[in-house]
Amino acid sequence: MTYDRSLRIDGEDFEIVAAAGEYDWSWREAALLRSASGELFYLFESGCSCESLGSYTRREDLTPVQTWQQAVELAKQDLNESHVAEFATQLNELRPARSTAGSVTA
């Protein structure tokens, strides 16, 4: 589970827009990150309980995405259906009510 809302990767700060995953002694987590310049990136990592999201992440581990939906589509490859739904729900909750962008679907 992500406890902080930001990651520092290779000296650059990224906001964690949303994150979901499976957490136990080992974990798998997908996240949508936003750079200070507004670029969006998808990140998927896994590890043991002594590590957390971003522990060993490098800039080249990030996958550039253009939309939140694109990040959800990538998460479908990495997480089970219920965790993808949780990821999409988090993103929809952040979407402004008067936004003209469509909602994100799992």
Sequence and secondary structure as in RCSB ss.txt:
>XXXX:A:sequence
MTYDRSLRIDGEDFEIVAAAGEYDWSWREAALLRSASGELFYLFESGCSCESLGSYTRREDLTPVQTWQQAVELA
KQDLNESHVAEFATQLNELRPARSTAGSVTA
>XXXX:A:secstr
   SSEEEETTEEEEEEEEEEEESSEEEEEEEEEETTS EEEEEEEEETT  TTTT  GGG EEESSHHHHHHHH
HHHS HHHHHHHHHHHHHHS TT  S     
